[in-house]
Amino acid sequence: MEYLYRFLGWIMNGCYALLHQYGLAIILFTFISKIVILPVSLWTYFNSITMIKITPDSNFIKAKYYGQPDEIAEAQSKLFKEKKYHPMASTIPLIIQLILLMGVVGVIRQGIENPAIDMNFLGINLGMVPSKEGVRLLWSPLVAGFSAWLLCIAQNTSNVLQAEQSKLNKIGTMVFSVGLSLYLGWFVPIGTAFYWVCSNLLAIVQLYITNWIVRPRRFVDYERLEESRRQLALMKSAGGSKKKKESFFSPVRKKERADYKRFFSILNKHLVFYSESSGFYKYFKGMIEWLLKNTNLTIHYITGDPDDQVFELAKEQEKLKPYYIGENRLITLMMKLEADVVVMTMPDLETYHIKRSYSRKDIEYIYVQHGMGSNNMGMRKGSLDHFDTIFCAGEHQKIEVEQTEKVYSLKKKTLVEVGYPLIDEMRAAYEAKEHPKHERPKILIAPSWQKDNIIDSCLEQILDVLKGKGYEIIVRPHPQEVRLKRDYIESIKKRYDSDEIEIQTDFSSNNPVLEADLLITDWSGITWEYAFTTLHPVLFINTPMKVENPDYQKIAIEPLNITLRDQIGKSVDPDQPELVAKTVEELLAKQDEYHARIDALSDRYIYNHGTSAVVGAKYIVEAIRKKTSKRKQEPV
């Protein structure tokens, strides 16, 4: 700051030497400072215009990925880079102004101490400080606050960015600016407050001149902006009211604090599982059951769901220790984590908010598959790059990782040929039951959650060609579809619900999946669980592909989602609903043929049929044994 004082003092002294009036010198100094920072101000101004121009795109992104914060963040980041928008640019002028203000405080203090400088201006001593002189100088902070208020009014009506902000944001900015001005105006010399008033008034003049020259509203498509707001509001209303935030003293928050403390009170943890919610336990189930039965390992199970089924299971399993940790505390827990092995189904480790441990660098992070399809196409680029070990469901996933490592020169991971325990469990349960032939063939329509899926593109046309054909049809929309398009789903229910067609929005039972004679889907992951469990064929509707990684073709292996599409069933384009009835009839007639074909495909594309959970669990045990053995050999 000393160098800043000297530089600003040199400019201020030059202004005073030219005008011989300290007040006029402050006005000239303020004008010069505005000229100097004008390029930054203009850059920020045009950045604000860019923000308003891309706000419709941003709103459409929020509507498209409503309830999916990671997807929203990634899509917005790409948008900002493409449009060259800098989210923090709007704060730069404020930071510069505050730095200048601190510098001016030092410069005026130097002026007060310099007997050669006359601080009087229009009968006012600019070196006086209101807090030291009392209420008679109260007008100084009030004038400073009034100028800040005027600037906020001008910005809220004429600044293209602030004019579009919510009332709450506008009021918040005004309260901050006026409050800061009142506070500073009371404790700093009148000369500093005078500089602040001049700076605010000149900022208003600069704003109106810039608006007159540029005319920013020409750059904004306000019709599209309103449409994007309408769509986002529709998504929010369709999603229902937001879940009430738990208070600090709520039982859930109390449980979280207790579990967080309990987790770190236990030392020398060997094995930690992390589950995002109760629904992910099924991917760990077989491995955990084998570990509990065949080893003495204590399993520490972190879940983001306070009602996770694991809490009930732990009541009968002394070696299973569950902990509820919400998303915010999870960030710090993961950074402080100490264990030998951490097992997760959540990808994007280290890419977003969940990081590898800072406390212990040798933890082995294992990724467990929660899908049979292509990770290269179905996950974001780099989703698995920071794991040490990948449990592969089949050869296709193993080759994808190897090719990715080669193309992007990544560190090699341990690739374990495990298989897919969930399908093993589902198939065993399915084969244990009798499946009498239905009087009316059961058809399950289960779309994925993506743009232009079956629901969006051709559901009604499909139902129209299938009704009256003697089928029992169950439509099972994706839960996100039900949540965000409630009105449309209800309208479909009213139109089609009958003894023949059921629009199902209760997902508590998995029976419809296992009882169906035929599945109709687009790109849903339910394909593999259905086909490789029941060995029944699938009718695919060729909606646009579900692609999470736009660079997936850089890896020279065709995604399994494409490879097996016409081997476990048939494909029909969404604009050919007339072919659906014919193809359904053909697939049902050839069930026995498909049974043998799909059984052979499952053997080919899934490792270790029937024993995958044991293979995975044994690998975990061996990984912990190696860590323990290595520690014993290390010198104390």
Beta strands, then each sheet from edge to edge (+ up, - down):
strand 1: 120-121
strand 2: 124-125
strand 3: 271-275
strand 4: 299-303
strand 5: 320-324
strand 6: 341-344
strand 7: 364-368
strand 8: 389-392
strand 9: 414-417
strand 10: 442-445
strand 11: 472-475
strand 12: 501-503
strand 13: 518-521
strand 14: 538-541
strand 15: 569-572
sheet 1: 1+ 2-
sheet 2: 5+ 4+ 3+ 6+ 7+ 8+ 9+
sheet 3: 12+ 11+ 10+ 13+ 14+ 15+
end
